[in-house]
Amino acid sequence: MTKLLRIPAATAILLAAALPLSAQTGLTIYNSGRVLVRRTLSMALPKGASEQRVNLGALDPATIFPLDPAVSLLAATYDGGTDQASTLRRAVGRELVFMRGLGAADTVRATLLAVDPERYRYADGTIGFQPPGMPRFPADVVIVEPIMTLSLSSTKSLSSLGLGYFTNGASWQASYQVILGGKDARVAGNAVVESSTLSVADAELQLLAGDVGLSPSSRPMARRSPASAGVAYEMIVAEEQRIGEAHLYSVPGRVTLRPGQTSLVALFEPASAPVSKRLVVHSGLPYWGGLPQYGDEQNAPVAVTYVVTRALKTPFGDTPVPGGTARIYQKDSGGRLQLIGESSLDHTAAGQPLELEAGTAFDLTAKRTQTTYSIARDKNNRSTATADYRVTVANATDSSATVDVYEERGGDWSVLQSSIPAGRVSSTRVRFTVLVPAKGETTITYQIRASW
């Protein structure tokens, strides 16, 4: 178990609010947007069978389960009809008051006969299909908060009831800052916790990183996020542990989440690690199908990737890195940090390098030209094409550069000859490593044969 540290970037703190979940609440937020709630309610639970009504807020009723092994769930009913349509159905047969204007005296009474479609009977016996104004409902048909009725059996008397269930309304993602400095890079990582509709006060907070299986019927419903209430930064120490095939980050103390609020939690202590730059010209061949003929010279962008090496048995190397977004910065001549790239990052296990794609090079350019082409077809209608290619890489900078030129294709294909050795990377990829002089250019040629 590794302790992790967050150095505060601002002095803003989480603001308290009147929130529906009690202080004895634990949350595990998943990357997918699901939230596992573990809540302990102070209540007398008798030995044997009993029925309990609890207010847990919005949740997925299919996921509720007791936390105490002494308690068994026999049956449950969840009424989450807090909307007007559900309230109308509960009010069928009742006389309702309707507001028709701004004045309190401008009202009319009508009995709701049915819904879908709505039908109303007025005092004169007539029936209408449209409400005569804005309805006011009796309090006994309005559900302010969803209600869960539980039929439980307990092997002993308890002074509290622990329940677990899934809800939504919050999510998290990882965000990294990579500051280049010569041969090393300084890396900092935060978990960005966003609460769209979830309100919770003084909760234990855990964040789970990993691809956890999720059935289609359990996917969280999308909810519109209210206007942002700001970003909160705190000095906190988190602990990381492996659980199953995922990694769990536990935030000590208690955390308050408010709708529209974004909170930042450190994933690890900022660390320095060796960094190198990789320059790549990607393949111009179609991966499957025929090998086409083309006559025009083609521009081939030179992609830039920064590779941060993370050796095992070092604090940073032994740290798992959850997938997220990495922003790459470098200082200009005046010492000001400038963003030079932004890259998606997959979940990265301990000891594995961080490969950060930063865009394409400005002063390094490449052009690919097909110089010859021939094709033949055998009696089995199988085609074989042979083509020669020329790739020219130009360097407008004041220092030499090493560029890897790749060709990649599936199926039956090979490099017949080349002006520099072709390194076989895999069954589908070859690589030509090209040294390009400062203020100069280098040209390579190769011949490919492919059958399909």
C-alpha positions as CSV (number, residue, x, y, z in Angstrom):
1,M,0.0,0.0,0.0
2,T,1.5,3.3,-1.1
3,K,0.8,6.7,0.5
4,L,0.4,9.6,-2.0
5,L,0.6,13.3,-1.4
6,R,-1.1,16.3,-2.8
7,I,0.5,19.8,-2.6
8,P,-2.3,22.4,-2.6
9,A,-2.6,24.6,-5.7
10,A,-5.1,26.9,-4.1
11,T,-6.7,27.7,-0.8
12,A,-10.3,27.1,-1.8
13,I,-12.1,24.5,0.3
14,L,-15.2,22.3,0.0
15,L,-18.3,24.2,1.2
16,A,-20.8,22.5,3.4
17,A,-24.4,22.3,2.4
18,A,-27.7,20.7,3.5
19,L,-27.3,17.3,1.8
20,P,-29.5,14.2,1.9
21,L,-26.9,11.5,2.7
22,S,-25.8,10.9,6.3
23,A,-22.3,11.3,7.6
24,Q,-21.9,7.5,7.9
25,T,-21.5,7.1,4.1
26,G,-18.8,5.6,2.0
27,L,-18.5,6.2,-1.8
28,T,-16.6,4.3,-4.5
29,I,-16.7,6.3,-7.7
30,Y,-15.9,4.4,-10.9
31,N,-14.5,5.8,-14.2
32,S,-17.7,4.7,-15.9
33,G,-19.8,7.1,-13.8
34,R,-21.3,4.5,-11.5
35,V,-21.2,5.2,-7.7
36,L,-21.2,2.4,-5.1
37,V,-22.7,3.8,-1.9
38,R,-22.2,2.1,1.5
39,R,-24.4,3.7,4.0
40,T,-25.0,3.0,7.7
41,L,-28.3,4.1,9.2
42,S,-28.8,4.5,12.9
43,M,-31.9,2.6,13.7
44,A,-33.1,-0.3,15.9
45,L,-33.3,-3.5,13.8
46,P,-35.0,-6.3,15.7
47,K,-34.0,-9.9,15.6
48,G,-36.2,-11.9,13.1
49,A,-38.3,-10.5,10.4
50,S,-39.2,-6.8,10.1
51,E,-40.2,-4.1,7.6
52,Q,-38.2,-0.9,7.3
53,R,-38.8,2.3,5.3
54,V,-35.7,4.2,4.5
55,N,-34.9,7.3,2.4
56,L,-31.8,6.7,0.4
57,G,-32.3,9.1,-2.5
58,A,-32.1,8.1,-6.2
59,L,-30.6,4.7,-6.7
60,D,-30.7,1.5,-8.8
61,P,-33.1,-0.6,-6.7
62,A,-31.8,-3.9,-8.3
63,T,-28.4,-3.4,-6.7
64,I,-29.3,-2.9,-3.0
65,F,-27.8,-5.4,-0.5
66,P,-27.2,-5.6,3.3
67,L,-23.7,-4.9,4.5
68,D,-24.0,-7.0,7.7
69,P,-23.9,-10.8,7.1
70,A,-26.5,-11.2,9.9
71,V,-29.1,-9.4,7.8
72,S,-30.9,-10.9,4.8
73,L,-33.0,-9.0,2.3
74,L,-36.3,-10.9,1.7
75,A,-38.1,-8.3,-0.5
76,A,-38.0,-4.6,-1.4
77,T,-40.2,-2.0,-2.9
78,Y,-38.8,1.2,-4.4
79,D,-41.0,4.3,-5.1
80,G,-39.0,6.8,-7.0
81,G,-41.9,8.6,-8.6
82,T,-41.0,12.1,-7.5
83,D,-42.0,13.6,-10.9
84,Q,-45.4,15.2,-11.8
85,A,-46.5,12.4,-14.0
86,S,-46.2,9.9,-11.2
87,T,-47.9,12.2,-8.8
88,L,-50.8,12.6,-11.2
89,R,-51.3,8.9,-11.2
90,R,-51.4,8.8,-7.4
91,A,-53.9,11.6,-7.4
92,V,-56.5,9.8,-9.7
93,G,-59.9,10.2,-8.0
94,R,-58.9,13.2,-6.0
95,E,-60.2,16.8,-6.3
96,L,-57.4,19.1,-7.1
97,V,-57.0,22.9,-6.9
98,F,-55.6,24.6,-10.1
99,M,-54.0,28.1,-10.2
100,R,-55.2,30.0,-13.2
101,G,-53.6,33.4,-12.6
102,L,-51.2,35.3,-10.4
103,G,-53.8,35.9,-7.7
104,A,-54.4,33.4,-4.9
105,A,-58.2,33.8,-5.5
106,D,-58.0,32.9,-9.2
107,T,-58.4,29.1,-8.7
108,V,-60.7,26.4,-9.9
109,R,-61.4,22.9,-8.6
110,A,-61.6,19.7,-10.7
111,T,-61.5,16.0,-10.0
112,L,-58.8,14.0,-11.8
113,L,-60.6,11.0,-13.4
114,A,-57.7,9.4,-15.3
115,V,-54.4,9.9,-17.0
116,D,-53.0,9.0,-20.4
117,P,-54.9,11.0,-21.5
118,E,-55.8,13.3,-18.5
119,R,-59.5,13.8,-17.9
120,Y,-61.1,16.2,-15.4
121,R,-64.6,16.5,-14.1
122,Y,-65.7,20.0,-13.1
123,A,-68.4,21.1,-10.6
124,D,-71.0,21.5,-13.3
125,G,-70.5,17.8,-14.4
126,T,-68.6,18.6,-17.6
127,I,-65.4,16.8,-18.4
128,G,-62.3,18.3,-19.9
129,F,-59.1,16.8,-21.3
130,Q,-56.8,19.7,-20.4
131,P,-55.9,20.9,-16.9
132,P,-57.5,24.2,-16.2
133,G,-54.3,25.6,-14.7
134,M,-51.3,24.8,-12.6
135,P,-52.2,21.9,-10.2
136,R,-51.6,22.0,-6.5
137,F,-51.4,18.4,-5.1
138,P,-52.3,17.2,-1.6
139,A,-49.2,16.4,0.4
140,D,-50.1,12.8,0.9
141,V,-49.7,12.0,-2.9
142,V,-46.4,13.8,-3.3
143,I,-43.1,11.9,-2.8
144,V,-40.4,14.5,-2.1
145,E,-37.6,11.9,-1.9
146,P,-37.7,8.3,-3.2
147,I,-38.7,5.8,-0.6
148,M,-37.4,2.2,-0.2
149,T,-39.4,-0.3,1.8
150,L,-37.3,-3.3,2.9
151,S,-38.5,-6.7,4.2
152,L,-35.5,-7.9,6.3
153,S,-34.6,-10.9,8.4
154,S,-31.8,-10.5,11.0
155,T,-30.2,-13.3,13.2
156,K,-29.7,-10.7,16.0
157,S,-30.8,-7.3,17.2
158,L,-28.8,-4.4,15.8
159,S,-28.5,-0.7,16.5
160,S,-27.8,0.2,12.9
161,L,-28.5,-1.0,9.4
162,G,-25.8,-1.0,6.7
163,L,-26.9,-1.0,3.1
164,G,-25.0,-0.9,-0.2
165,Y,-26.3,0.1,-3.5
166,F,-25.4,1.8,-6.8
167,T,-26.4,5.3,-7.9
168,N,-25.0,7.8,-10.4
169,G,-24.4,11.5,-10.6
170,A,-20.6,11.6,-10.1
171,S,-17.6,10.4,-12.1
172,W,-13.8,10.8,-12.1
173,Q,-11.0,10.9,-14.6
174,A,-7.2,11.2,-14.3
175,S,-5.4,14.4,-15.4
176,Y,-1.6,14.6,-15.7
177,Q,0.9,17.5,-16.1
178,V,4.2,16.5,-17.7
179,I,6.8,19.3,-17.6
180,L,9.8,18.6,-19.9
181,G,13.2,19.6,-18.7
182,G,16.2,18.3,-20.7
183,K,16.5,14.6,-20.2
184,D,14.0,14.4,-17.4
185,A,10.3,15.2,-17.0
186,R,8.4,16.1,-13.9
187,V,5.1,14.3,-13.7
188,A,2.1,15.2,-11.5
189,G,-1.2,13.4,-11.5
190,N,-4.7,14.3,-10.2
191,A,-8.0,12.5,-10.0
192,V,-10.6,15.0,-11.2
193,V,-13.9,14.2,-9.4
194,E,-17.0,15.7,-10.9
195,S,-20.4,15.7,-9.2
196,S,-23.2,16.4,-11.5
197,T,-26.2,15.6,-9.3
198,L,-24.8,13.7,-6.4
199,S,-25.0,15.4,-3.0
200,V,-23.1,13.9,-0.1
201,A,-21.7,15.4,3.1
202,D,-18.8,14.0,5.2
203,A,-18.3,10.8,3.2
204,E,-15.4,8.4,2.9
205,L,-14.3,8.7,-0.7
206,Q,-12.6,6.0,-2.8
207,L,-11.8,6.1,-6.6
208,L,-11.5,2.9,-8.6
209,A,-9.3,2.8,-11.7
210,G,-9.7,-0.1,-14.1
211,D,-12.0,-1.6,-16.7
212,V,-14.6,-3.2,-14.5
213,G,-17.2,-5.3,-16.4
214,L,-20.6,-3.7,-16.7
215,S,-23.7,-5.3,-18.1
216,P,-25.7,-3.3,-20.7
217,S,-28.7,-3.1,-18.3
218,S,-26.5,-1.6,-15.6
219,R,-25.1,1.3,-17.6
220,P,-25.6,4.7,-15.7
221,M,-28.3,7.0,-17.1
222,A,-27.0,10.3,-18.5
223,R,-27.9,13.3,-16.3
224,R,-27.5,17.0,-17.2
225,S,-25.0,18.7,-15.0
226,P,-26.0,21.9,-13.4
227,A,-23.9,25.0,-13.6
228,S,-20.4,24.5,-12.1
229,A,-20.0,25.5,-8.4
230,G,-16.2,25.8,-8.8
231,V,-13.2,23.6,-8.3
232,A,-12.0,22.6,-4.9
233,Y,-8.4,21.9,-4.0
234,E,-7.3,20.3,-0.7
235,M,-4.1,19.1,0.9
236,I,-4.8,15.4,1.2
237,V,-2.9,12.1,1.5
238,A,-4.3,9.2,-0.5
239,E,-3.6,5.5,-0.4
240,E,-3.4,3.1,-3.4
241,Q,-4.0,-0.6,-3.3
242,R,-4.8,-3.3,-5.8
243,I,-8.2,-4.9,-5.6
244,G,-9.2,-7.6,-8.1
245,E,-7.7,-6.6,-11.4
246,A,-8.2,-2.9,-10.7
247,H,-6.6,-0.2,-8.4
248,L,-8.3,1.6,-5.6
249,Y,-7.4,5.1,-4.3
250,S,-8.7,5.9,-0.8
251,V,-8.9,9.5,0.3
252,P,-8.5,9.9,4.1
253,G,-10.9,11.9,6.2
254,R,-14.3,13.0,5.0
255,V,-15.2,14.6,1.7
256,T,-18.2,16.7,0.8
257,L,-19.5,16.7,-2.8
258,R,-22.0,19.2,-4.2
259,P,-23.8,19.2,-7.5
260,G,-21.8,21.1,-10.1
261,Q,-18.6,20.9,-8.1
262,T,-15.3,19.6,-9.3
263,S,-12.7,18.4,-6.8
264,L,-9.0,17.5,-7.4
265,V,-7.3,14.6,-5.6
266,A,-3.6,13.7,-6.0
267,L,-2.8,10.2,-7.4
268,F,0.8,10.3,-6.5
269,E,3.6,12.6,-5.3
270,P,5.0,14.6,-8.2
271,A,8.1,12.7,-9.5
272,S,10.9,13.2,-12.0
273,A,11.7,10.4,-14.6
274,P,13.8,10.1,-17.8
275,V,12.1,11.2,-20.9
276,S,13.0,10.8,-24.6
277,K,11.4,12.0,-27.8
278,R,10.3,9.7,-30.6
279,L,9.8,10.9,-34.2
280,V,7.7,8.7,-36.4
281,V,6.4,8.6,-40.0
282,H,3.5,6.3,-40.0
283,S,2.7,3.7,-42.7
284,G,1.1,4.8,-46.0
285,L,0.0,1.3,-47.0
286,P,-3.6,0.0,-46.7
287,Y,-3.7,-2.6,-44.0
288,W,-6.0,-5.0,-45.9
289,G,-7.1,-5.3,-49.5
290,G,-5.2,-4.4,-52.6
291,L,-2.0,-2.5,-52.9
292,P,-3.0,0.5,-54.9
293,Q,-1.1,2.5,-57.5
294,Y,-0.7,6.3,-57.0
295,G,1.3,8.8,-58.8
296,D,1.3,12.0,-56.7
297,E,3.8,12.7,-54.0
298,Q,2.1,12.4,-50.6
299,N,2.8,14.4,-47.5
300,A,3.6,12.2,-44.5
301,P,3.4,14.0,-41.1
302,V,6.2,13.4,-38.6
303,A,4.4,12.4,-35.4
304,V,6.0,13.4,-32.0
305,T,5.8,11.1,-29.0
306,Y,7.4,11.6,-25.6
307,V,8.3,8.5,-23.7
308,V,8.6,8.7,-19.9
309,T,10.6,5.8,-18.6
310,R,9.5,4.4,-15.2
311,A,11.9,1.9,-13.7
312,L,10.7,-0.6,-11.1
313,K,11.9,-0.2,-7.5
314,T,11.5,3.5,-7.8
315,P,8.5,5.4,-6.2
316,F,7.2,6.5,-9.6
317,G,8.0,3.3,-11.4
318,D,6.2,1.2,-8.8
319,T,3.0,3.4,-9.1
320,P,0.2,2.3,-11.4
321,V,-1.0,5.1,-13.6
322,P,-4.8,5.2,-14.3
323,G,-5.8,6.2,-17.9
324,G,-6.7,9.8,-18.5
325,T,-5.4,12.9,-20.2
326,A,-1.8,14.1,-20.1
327,R,-0.8,17.7,-20.9
328,I,2.8,18.3,-21.9
329,Y,4.5,21.6,-21.0
330,Q,7.9,23.1,-21.8
331,K,9.5,26.3,-20.8
332,D,10.1,29.0,-23.4
333,S,13.2,31.2,-23.5
334,G,11.7,33.4,-20.7
335,G,11.1,30.5,-18.4
336,R,7.3,30.5,-19.0
337,L,5.6,27.1,-19.3
338,Q,3.8,26.5,-22.6
339,L,1.5,23.7,-23.6
340,I,3.1,21.7,-26.5
341,G,0.9,18.7,-26.6
342,E,-2.1,16.9,-25.1
343,S,-2.3,13.1,-25.1
344,S,-4.8,10.4,-24.1
345,L,-3.2,7.8,-21.8
346,D,-4.3,4.2,-21.2
347,H,-4.1,2.5,-17.8
348,T,-0.4,1.9,-17.4
349,A,0.9,-0.8,-15.0
350,A,3.9,-0.3,-12.7
351,G,7.2,-0.3,-14.5
352,Q,5.7,0.4,-17.9
353,P,6.6,3.7,-19.8
354,L,4.2,6.5,-20.4
355,E,3.9,7.1,-24.2
356,L,2.5,10.5,-24.8
357,E,1.5,11.5,-28.4
358,A,2.1,15.3,-28.6
359,G,1.0,16.0,-32.2
360,T,3.2,16.5,-35.3
361,A,6.5,18.2,-35.8
362,F,6.6,21.7,-37.4
363,D,10.2,21.7,-38.7
364,L,10.5,18.0,-39.6
365,T,8.6,17.0,-42.7
366,A,8.4,13.9,-44.9
367,K,7.1,13.1,-48.4
368,R,6.4,9.6,-49.7
369,T,6.4,8.8,-53.4
370,Q,5.6,5.6,-55.3
371,T,8.1,5.4,-58.1
372,T,7.2,2.1,-59.8
373,Y,4.2,-0.3,-59.8
374,S,3.3,-3.6,-61.4
375,I,0.6,-6.1,-60.8
376,A,-0.2,-9.7,-61.9
377,R,-3.0,-12.1,-61.4
378,D,-2.7,-15.9,-61.3
379,K,-5.1,-18.6,-62.4
380,N,-6.7,-18.6,-58.9
381,N,-7.6,-14.9,-59.3
382,R,-5.0,-14.0,-56.7
383,S,-3.3,-10.6,-57.3
384,T,0.4,-9.8,-56.5
385,A,1.7,-6.2,-56.8
386,T,5.3,-5.0,-56.6
387,A,6.0,-1.3,-55.9
388,D,9.0,0.9,-55.2
389,Y,8.8,3.8,-52.8
390,R,10.9,6.8,-51.9
391,V,10.6,8.6,-48.6
392,T,12.4,11.9,-48.1
393,V,12.6,13.4,-44.6
394,A,13.7,17.1,-44.3
395,N,15.0,18.7,-41.2
396,A,14.8,22.5,-40.8
397,T,16.3,22.6,-37.3
398,D,19.8,23.3,-36.1
399,S,20.4,19.7,-34.8
400,S,20.2,16.3,-36.3
401,A,17.2,14.1,-35.7
402,T,16.5,10.4,-35.8
403,V,13.1,9.5,-37.5
404,D,11.5,6.1,-37.6
405,V,9.7,5.4,-40.9
406,Y,7.1,2.6,-40.6
407,E,5.3,0.5,-43.1
408,E,2.5,-1.8,-41.8
409,R,0.2,-4.2,-43.5
410,G,-1.7,-7.4,-42.8
411,G,-1.6,-10.6,-44.9
412,D,1.1,-11.7,-47.3
413,W,3.6,-9.0,-47.9
414,S,7.4,-8.3,-47.6
415,V,10.1,-5.8,-48.2
416,L,12.2,-7.2,-51.1
417,Q,15.0,-4.6,-50.9
418,S,15.8,-1.3,-49.3
419,S,18.5,1.3,-49.2
420,I,18.9,0.9,-45.4
421,P,18.1,-2.2,-43.4
422,A,14.4,-2.8,-42.7
423,G,13.9,-3.9,-39.1
424,R,11.0,-6.3,-38.6
425,V,9.0,-5.1,-35.6
426,S,6.2,-7.6,-35.8
427,S,4.5,-9.8,-38.4
428,T,2.7,-6.7,-39.8
429,R,5.3,-3.9,-39.2
430,V,8.7,-2.9,-40.5
431,R,10.8,0.1,-39.4
432,F,13.4,2.1,-41.2
433,T,15.5,4.2,-38.8
434,V,16.7,7.4,-40.6
435,L,19.3,9.9,-39.3
436,V,18.4,13.4,-40.8
437,P,21.2,16.0,-40.6
438,A,20.6,19.5,-39.3
439,K,19.3,21.8,-42.1
440,G,19.3,18.9,-44.4
441,E,17.4,15.9,-45.7
442,T,17.7,12.1,-46.0
443,T,16.0,9.9,-48.6
444,I,15.4,6.2,-48.3
445,T,14.1,3.8,-51.0
446,Y,12.5,0.3,-50.6
447,Q,10.5,-2.2,-52.7
448,I,7.4,-4.0,-51.4
449,R,5.5,-7.0,-52.7
450,A,2.0,-7.8,-51.5
451,S,-0.5,-10.5,-52.5
452,W,-4.2,-10.6,-51.8
